[in-house]
């Protein structure tokens, strides 16, 4: 297939309403990587995405030399090597680990409130249906788009996703309680720092933008909640996606009746010095260790049982059974998701590769959190996985690296 991108430019095949499109698009903009944004219409799915990837999925990035990139974590790793400045990857062990943990939290746990708020409220269904119909058939009349959202390839899969994620009548009150607590915690943090780790975004900032923009800011019901309860978070989302063209540094004063731009404050963008983690992030990290951590650890055990029953070296389904999970005071059932274990494996591998001195520093940091050590040091040796074009598969013998 011929790549029709302009020379030197990438193509981003994506949708404005897509969770992970909301992660990679602001990253590309921040990095000043030249790209063309291609809406994933029916034709794009049929003639580009499926032939290249073998599955209907967005986002997909096509490089100037016609490589196909899928999965935002892998995309960013690839693009950081090709376009190293400005880097979004911390260079110190604790900040790197925290960035990876928060990326896992955003990608795989904030997915729960994102999908709940998108699909549980009938009062916004026409808006949601219009977005899917518009993405699939952008030249159709708007009312026709709204009445035919199923033209979007994966519409029914998304619509039916809450059940497998554990979203139901019993868990919804706890999902909303947890999400509102997260909004409060994140707003407190953003009142002190412009980004997660200081004065410039790390990879986890873009991961947070994934759920917070397309679903929780843009959709009417959660968007109203965010703007009313946590307006600082809403402003952060607008900054991340580039809606705000004026930065806080664009301050004007009046001289002789004319507006004159005041000199910007002398701030050198960067992560906090000395491998520091803001204390305002501690509640979000503890929320991750308390809520998501036990689910990941139990998924490891269930996955080991699955491997024992199904055999080795097989391509894996996205979900390999179900297991109990607890959120707040409620216990329910959800799918055993394999892909988050690949992301956790990256974290445990990173920790294992640190020097003894660096591990001691990380351990002292993790002492602050209940469940932190157990997650970062989880044993995945008997259930290692590796990336394939879409999803993961069991790692072949001898494959110690991702």
Secondary structure, DSSP 4 states (H G I P E B T S, - for coil): ----SPTT-EEEEE-TT-TTHHHHHHHHHHTT--EEEEE--HHHIIIIIHHHHSS--S-EEE-TT--EEESHHHHHHHHHHHS-SS--S--SHHHHHHHHHHHHHHHHTHHHHHHHHHHS-GGGHHHHHHHHHHHH-TTS-HHHHHH-GGGSTTHHHHHTHHHHTT-SHHHHHHHHHHHHHHHHHHHHHHTT-SBTTBSS--HHHHHHHHHHHHTTTTSHHHHHHHHHH-HHHHHHHHHHHT---S-TT--EEEETTEEEEPPPP-----BPGGG---GGGHHHHHHIIIIIHHHHHHHHHHHHHHHHHH-SS-B--SEEEEEEEEETTEEEEEEEESHHHHHHHHHHHHHHTS-HHHHHHHHHHHTTSTTHHHHHT---TTS-EEE-SSSEEEPPTT----
